[in-house]
Amino acid sequence: MKRLLTTVILSTFLINTATCQEETKEKEIEISGSVDTYWKYDFQNKPNINTYFTEDNNSVSIGMVDLAVKKKFKKASFVGELSFGPRGQYRSIMNGDGQAGDDKNSFHIQNLYVGYDLTEKLNLTAGFMGTFVGFEVISPTYNFHYSTSYLFGAGPFQDAGLKATYSFSDKVALMVGLFNDWNVYQDMNGVSHVGSQLAYTPNDKSSFYLNFLTGSSAGGKNNYSSGTLVDLVANYDFTSKFFLGLNATNYKKRDGGGYSGIALYPRIHFSENFGLGLREEFFQTHKEEENGIPSSNILATTLTAEYNYHGFKFIPEIRIDKGNTERFIKNDLSPTKSAGQFLLACVYSF
């Protein structure tokens, strides 16, 4: 009987010890990233559609190498992400270290922040973070379309600051933060922007995000990022094969300018490896009376196919943009209201 009791006690001790060791064992650092390249041809044989990252015409061009590391242990976590190449350097915001002559060939910090869970429901995060505004992001890994929207290019890319996120439930969360000016490592007029995000995820098929960002940047009301932005992002999986996304934004600058727009993202997955998606976007700039700049608008239609295989993506894409002003050029350099392009892109993520 004593031997049996001793065996039970010893077994219980060993199980508890193993459990404690498992709970206190640190997770290894997670490493992820991507590389991308593309070829694009403008139908006028001139670079025309000046959204970000695909400016080169009739050239096999590179995007970027993106490397990210992250780690979480109990309540504390960090994320660091760097990119190298045109998509993450001089064609992105911000690039270099802000010094003269260092803004072309450098690395770009995508994310550099630390987080801490004060409670199971409340998290604090501080550092330089990819913006919470908008549907699309810099990395081509997370975008279905390789070219980017006008809404993406007009809004912030990154927000440095301190934010608190409180989860009311597994369906509702609220983020509130203090941020620098858009896309800067250092705020020259002090932390002067306030932002928030209300997230609602009613089920595993849908999610909705209402974003708000307002403030005054260095240079006053004439600075592009001095103003108030309201942004809505919605995602809904109607079936396992059909998805619809939406992004609607209105931005009012302090000097009276700004922009507004809406983009729809219907997508069909024919199989596990192949999908077809459309981006239909209407984008409008607001009239700037002080500068004598009239309002203008553009309708951009992008049709994209995607073949994916274990981290590899092959992306054929055709895009047609039509504006109410002659903002594009023909092959003979005469102005025109429309432009089109075709591209092939390859992305590998790990």
Buried (B, 14 or more C-beta within 10 A) or exposed (E): EEEEEEEEEEEEEEEEEEEEEEEEEEEEEEEEBBBBBBBBBBBBEBBBBEBBBBBBBEEEBBBBBBBBBBBBEEEEBBBBBBBBBBBBBBBBBBBBEEEEEEBEEBBBBBBBBEBBBEEEEEBBBBBBBBBBBBBBBBBBBEBBBBBBBBBBBBBBBBBBBBBBBBBEEEEEBBBBBBBBBBBBBEBEBEBBBBBBBBBBBEEEEBBBBBBBBBBBBBEEBEBBBBBBBBBBBBBBBEEEEEBBBBBBBBBBBBBBBBBBBBBBBBBEBEEEEBBBBBBBBBBBBBBBEEEEEEBBBBBBBBBBBBEBEEEEBBBBBBBBBBBEEEBBBBEEEEEBEBBBBEBBBBBBBE
